[in-house]
Amino acid sequence: MADPQPDQSAPAATARATLRNATASPRPTALTRRGLLGGAAYTAGALALPAGLAACEKPSTGGEGGGTVTFGSNQSDEVPKKATAEVMAASGLDVRVNTVDHNTFQENITRYLQATPDDVFTWFSGFRMQYFAAQGLATDISDLWQSFGGEYSAAMKQASTGSNGKQYFVPFYYYPWAVFYRKSLFQEKGYQIPRTWDDFKALAAKMKTDGLIPIAMADKDGWPAMGTFDYINMRANGYDFHVSLMAGEESWEDSRVKQVFSLWQELLPYNQPGANGRTWQEAAQSLGQKQTGMYLLGMFVGQQFQGEAAADLDFFPFPQIVEAHGQDAVEAPIDGFMISSKVKNLDGAKELLRYLASAKAQNAYLRSDPNNVATNNSADTSGYNALQKKAVELVGGAKQISQFLDRDTRPDFASTVMIPSLQSFLNNPKDVDGLCKRIESQKKTIFAS
């Protein structure tokens, strides 16, 4: 049973308007550099709050950012954890970092924020941010945006804005989702980059005859398969349908939704088996070992590649299914920071966010974790690696940007319905009609609340 949800109609409407408005022209000016858009949702859970997520009560010494600032972080993997530590050390502030396993953090975030949260915490833009702002669990930082807002695009500011028009979020980096592969493997085998769905399936079939598992797949954590659903849906039915479906405005028994699962079925013979028992890191390692040929994931997949292997990593956009929709839409989630409403050291927390909003902080982070793209317009891109430069081009050339299934819909729907539904599909892909009927029934109940 999910945590009780407040009325989300206002933030949901704002999120949908943000997404649609940003796609009014083929290439909005705000997206030509690195501007992204909002419209995110939170994957809520009702697990008991672990000790690691219960920040200690510590009085603030106050005054111009003085005293300890507590920082709740979901950056538990080795590469981002190290990069976060280096950024905090360079802040010149007394920051106590409380790192919790990424999935545990997300599953318990609501109770964490309602209990004794850290002053500042890592989170996500758009609807996910709006959700907690609407609950009164986040601090208004509109005053900070007045000081550094000129360093961000209008779309980035919108992605940081609550349904009441105030800002609650500092965007730090984004990372597009695409199909990753090893350049040396493609060169060795003579594989060509696929542009269409038929090309993609033909390449997968060739890889299979060559003794490879064509497509790495992992969904133990519940969210990675959402990327496959999103891309097939946007390529087959278009971005607007994706937005409407996530908003609860379309039926999951619609023939267009069933077509998404039918198309997905065409890929399953080429998927790495046992996806529900595999983490994304394990799937990434299989790509690194050239056991698998391709992997649809966010650019953070690069965290699992070092040295020559990292330089060998490349990606291509998810292939076209329907010509009218082409490869127009790109999934590019935005991560960043918020201040909890129960902040103990408000001055210190705001000073930390001023620093994290700076190009200096983002440059420092990306030096250690070059698997994302900075959000600050003044960030130094001269040191970007090939993947980062390609990511900027991919996002800059997109006609529409989505955030991700569990960021684009209601949190309770994403966590209690879509995670088990997609895992069920991977286990038993034959009963599409039954699956869609169950999803639609649960959707009606949730979106009516």
N, C-alpha and C positions, 0 to 999 in steps of 0.2 A: 504494500500500500504506500503510495507516494505521500510526501509531506503535504499538508493542506495548502492549496493554492489560492491566492487572492484573485480578484477580478483582473484579468489580463487583457481585456478588450482594448483599452486605450493604448498600452505599449505595443500590442500586436498590430493595431491599426497604424501606428506611427512607423513601426518596422516595415510593414508592407508598403506604406507610402514612400519611405526612404528608398527601398529597393526599386520600386517602379520609377520613381522620379529620376533616379540616377541612370536610367537606361532610356531616357527620352530621345537621345540622339545616338547614332552609331558609335561614336567615340567621344564620350563626354570629356571636356577639358580636365575635369577633376581626376580623371583616371589615366591621363596620359603619362603621368610620372609614377606615382605610387598610391594615389588616392583610391581608397576602397569604400565600401558601403556597409551599413549596418544591417540589422535584421537578424538577430541571433537569439537563441533560446538556451535554456539551461537544462541539463539532464539531471533531474533531482532524484534523490533516493531517500530511503527511510532507515538506513542502517544506523546503529548506535554510534554516537560520536566517539572516535578513538581518542586516546589520551594525547596523541601527537597533534590533534587539531584543537585542543583546548588550550589556548594561549594563557600564560600566567598573568595574573593581575599585577601590574607594576605602575605605581604612580608616576605621572609625568612631572618632569622638572620644568616643563614649559619654556616659553621665551625664545623666540627666534630660532626655533628648530632644535633647541638644546635638549639633552636627555636621550635616553634610549628610545629608538623606534623599533617596534616589533613588526616583522615582515613574514606573513604566511605564504609559503611558496609551494606550488605543485611541480616544480622543476626537479623531479627526483631522479631522472636519468643522468648518467655520468657527465655527458657533455654540457647540457644546459645547466646542471647544478653547479659545475665548475665556473661556467661563464657568469652565472648569477652571483656567485661568491666574489668573483673578481670585480664586477660592477659595483657591488655594495661596498667592497673594500676601498674602491676609488671614489666613493661618494663624499668622503670627509665627515660622514655622520656616524653616530654610534647606532648601528643597525644589528638587531638580533634576528637572525634568519631561522624560521621554523619550517623545515622542509618535510613534506608529507608525500607519500606515494601518490602519483598523479591521479589514478582512478579513485583511490580512497578519498582524496581531496574533493573531487567532483561529486562523488556520491554522498558526501556528508556536508557539503557546503552550506546548505540552508540551516542546519542545526548549529554548525560552527558559527555562523554569523548571528544567530539568535542567542548564543551562549556567551563565551568570553573570547571574542576573536582578536586576532592581531590588529595592529593599527592599519597596516597596508596589506593587501593581499593580491595575488595574481588572479586574473580572470579574463573574460572575453567580451568583445564589443557587442553593440547592437542590442538585440532582444534579450540576450543573457544579462547584459548590464542593466537594461531597462527593467527587467523583472525584479531585481533586488532593489533598484532605486524606488520602484513603485511600492515595494514592501516597507520602505523606510529603513533598510538595512545598509544603506550606503550614504556617504557624506557628499553633499553638493560641493563641487570644486570649480564652479563657474568662474570664481575670482582668479584661479590659476590659469584658466584658458584665456583670460584677458591679457595675461602677461606673455604667454608663449603661443597663443593661437595663430599668430602670423607665420609660424614655422610649419603649419599643417594645412593640408587642402581642406576645402569646404566639406568634401565627402568624409574625410577623416573626423572632422568635428561632428558631423551628423552621426557618425557611427559611435560617437562618445556621448551623445545627448539623450537624456531621458524623455519620456512622453510629456513631461511638463516643460520642456524646452531648456532645462538646465543640464550642465555637464557633470558626469560622475566618473569618467574613465579617462585614462591616459593610454593611448595606443603605443605599443612598443615595437612590434614587428608583425609581418604577415608572411604567409607561406602558401603558395599555390599547390593544389593537388594536380598531379599529372601521372603519366605512365613512365616509370623509371626503368632503365636498362643499363647494361654494361656495354660501352662502346666497343671494347675489344672483342666481345662475344659476337656482336653484330657484324663486325669487320671480318672476323674469322669465318663465320658461317655465311656471309654474304646476304644477311637479312636487310630488307629495306624498311624504312619507317612507314607504317601504315597510316593512310589518311582517312579511309572509310571503314565502316563496320565489316564489309566483306574482306577488305585487305587485312584487317585485324584478325579475323577468324582464319584466314588463309595462312597468315604468319604463325598463328598459334598451332595450326595443324602441322606446318613444316617443322616447328620446334619439337613437336611431339614425336614425329618420325625420326628426328635427330637425337632422340633420347633425353630430351629436356622436359621438365615440367614447365609448360609455357607461361602460366600466370601464377605468381606467388599470391597466397590468400591466407589471411589471418583474421579471426573475429572473436578471439577469446575474451577480449575486453568489451565487446558489444558494439563499439562504434565504427571500426574500420570499414565494415561492409556497407555502411551508409553512403560512403563515397561512390561505390559502384552503382548503388540505386540512384543516387542523385545524377550522376553523369549520364546514365542510360536514359533517365527520365527527361533531362534537359535536352539531350541530343535527339530523342524521339518525339517529344511533346512540346519542347520549348521552355524557356525560362519562366514565362508568365504562368504557365501551368504548374511549374514547380512551386512558385510562390503561392498560388491559390490552393494547391494541394496541401502544402505545409500549414496554411492558415485555416484549414478545415473547411474550405469553401467548395471542395470537389469530393466526389464519392470515391472511395477506394475500390468500389466495385465497377467503376467506370472502365470501359474497354481499353482506354489509354493506359491506365495503371496496370491492368492485366498484361498488356503488351510489354510493359517494362520487365515484368517477371518472365514473360515468354522469351524475350530477347536475352535476358540474363541466363536462362536455361541453355541457350546456345553456347555460352562460354563455359558452363560447368564441366564439360568433359576435359577442358584444358586447365582447370583450376587445381591448385595444390590441394590434395585431399585432407580431410580432418581440420578444416579451417577453424572450427569452434574450439579446438583445443590448442590453438597456436597464438602466441602474442605477435604483435606487429614487428617487434625486434627480431624474433626468430625467423619470420618470413623474410625480413630484410637481410638477415645473415645468409639465407639460402640463395638470395640474389647475388650477394657478395661472393659466394662459393660457386657461382655459375651452375647451381643445381636447377634454378628457375630462370626463365628468360626475361620476364617483365613483371612489374609490380605497380599497381595503382595505389598511391599514397601521397601524403603531404611531403613537402620538401625536407621536413625533419628526418626523413629516411636517411639522409646523409650522415646523421649522427652515428650510424653503424658502420661507416666507411672511413678508413684512415689512409693517409699516404697515397700510393699509386692507385689504390682501389677508389679513393675519393675522386681523384682526377679522371678516373675511368667511368664515373657515373654520369648519366645524361638522362634526358626525359623528352617525351613528345606529348602533345595535347591528346586528350581522349578523342578517339576517332569520330568522324561524322556518321550519323545514322540516317537522318533526313536532311536533304540538301537545304531546305528552307531554314533550318536551324544551324546548319553547318557546325563549326566548332566555336560558336559565338560566346558561350557562357564558360566561365572559369570559376572553380571553387577556390577561394583564397581567404581563409579565416584570419582574423586579426586578434592577437593576444596583447594584453597589457595589464594595467593595475588600477585598483580602486582603494578608497579609504572606507573602512567600516564605520557604521554609525555609532558604534561603541568605542570609538578611538580614545585612547588614554593620552596620547601625546599628539594633539592636532597640529601644533606648530611644526613639530618634527616630521610628522607624516606629510604635510604639505611641502616642506622643504625637500623631502625625499622624492616626491612626485615631480617637483620642478626639475630636479636633477635627472630623473628617469625620462622626462619628456625631452631632454636636450639631445642634440646630435652627438655630443661627447659621450654620453652614457650609452647610446645605441651603437656608436662606433666601437666602444669598448666591449660591449657584449658580443657583437658580431665577429670581432677578432678571434674569440674563443669558440663561437658557435656559428660558423658561416653557412648555416642551413636555413636562414630566413632573410627577409629584406626589411630594412629600417623604414619607419613610418615618417620620421622627421624629414622635411624637404631639404634641410641643410646637411643631412648625414653625408659622410664621405663615401661615395660609391667607387672611387678610383681603385680601391683594393678589393672590390668584389671579385669573387671567382666566377668561372664560366657559368655555373648553375645559377648564381645570384643574378648575373647580368641577363641570363635567359629568362629568369622568373620575372624581372622587371618588364621585359619585352612582352612576355605572355600576358601579364596582367594589364599592361598599358594598352595592348591591342585588343583586349576583350570588349565585347559590346555589353555584356552583363557579368556581374560578379555575384556569386552566391557565397554564403558563409559556411554552410554545411547543414545536413539534415537536422542534427540535434541542436543547432543554433538558430535554425530558421523556423522552428515550430515550437509549440508549447512544451515546457519541460516535462510535465507529467506524461504527455503523449509520447515523447521521444523515449523516455526511460522505461515506462511500464508497458508500452505497446510495441514500439518499433524495434527496440533491441531484441526482445524475445521473438518477434515476428520474423525478422531477418535471419536470426540464428535458426529458427524453425525451418525457414525456406532452404537454407544451406543443408540442413539435415534431411529434409523431405521436399524437394522442389516440384513434385508432381501435382500437388493439390493447390494450384493457384487460386481456383475459385473459392475453395474453403478458406484459404489464407486471407484473401481480400475481404471476404464476408466477415471474418472475425475482426479484422482491423477496422472495418467500417463501423461495426457494431460498437466497438470500444471507443472509436473516435466520436461518435454521436453522443455518448455518455459524457466523455471528458469535455468536449467543446460546448456542451450544453450547460456545464456547471459554471 
